[in-house]
Amino acid sequence: MTNLSSECTSSLWKKYHFFILLITAVVIKQLPLVSIPFNWLESYFHEISHGIAAVVTGGNVLRIQLFTNGAGLCTTQGGIGFVISFAGYAGATLWGWGIYKLASAHQRVAHLFSMSVFLLIVSSIVFLGRDLLTWFILAMLATLFLLTIKLTKLHYLQRLMQLFGLLILLNSLFSPSYLLDGRSLGDGAALASMTFIPEFFWVLIWLSLALIALYSLYKSAKKNN
Amino acid sequence: MNISNVSSQHSIFGLTNQTSTSKKPLVRSIDSVTSKDVQEKLVTKQANQGKGIVVDQQAIALFEENQLKKNQFEENQFEISAAKSAASDRAFSTTDKDKPSLKNETAVASYQAVGNLAQRESVKQLFGVDVFA
């Protein structure tokens, strides 16, 4: 009888694990205190994407600043402004999608990827953080990933990484909409001033990218079933 | 402006005092430089000269009264003008004059904010730095 119920739960999990994780991510996003570190996580991947884009296009990253309300700043020197501006939200979406995909691939891959992200955050503390608040936020994120690495059961690590991926994706899905506040501030306004294409258009592109990424994860989860 | 006027009035007033009524200080100064004999001679001479003058006590009293009234009036004027200048000094003290109104403070703050943004922009251009949110 017990075996039957556990088998039933396992099959339900296998069939609907994507939706279960998505609903969990949505619930966590609504919780006042619990959601804060995950907002920082999205903010960090957003800023690091600006930084990576700057380095890829021949520039330098001078510093990254993170704030408690989930805002962030990335100071760069050189590089292609258009690519760096666009990379923020698009990069966060890509990080979320990538974390989920790699965690789904294999438990060992999930473990290795978790360690890589931990090292990236530690190197950001050393090379890119310049103020106490940013160091504190980055230290919290590093601790979060260190805890996942320390998990003895790799199965849980895999699920946790998938949850992180979905949380980052959900944040990058909703964050661009905050740009439409009429203040002409942020990446959308920067792109609008560079290309003379309205901010709304760029917000729509970022939103579409996040939706496509989410749909892609759903399709791959369905395929695995 | 007021203060300079007052000081000039005061100096004129002092000179009038010296020429009209205060003969004692002059005698005192002579006392200090002449010998006793010369002093006695001078006193005798002055006394002899005084005998020839017809003294109208009533006229002197009237003159002195007028002088006194004039002096009092001038003193009052001086006090009033001094009080006025002190009051105006209090009303327009340096801090009061420099203190801007609330409207002006807001304007200055707005201007400084724009100035800082412009400065920030110039620093960004100088070092070729970009900030992405």
Interface residues (C-beta under 8 A of the other chain):
Chain A: E47 H50 L62 A71 G72 L73 C74 T75 T76 Q77 G78 G79 G81 I84 S85 G88 L185 G186 D187 A190
Chain B: F127 G128 V129 D130 V131 F132 A133
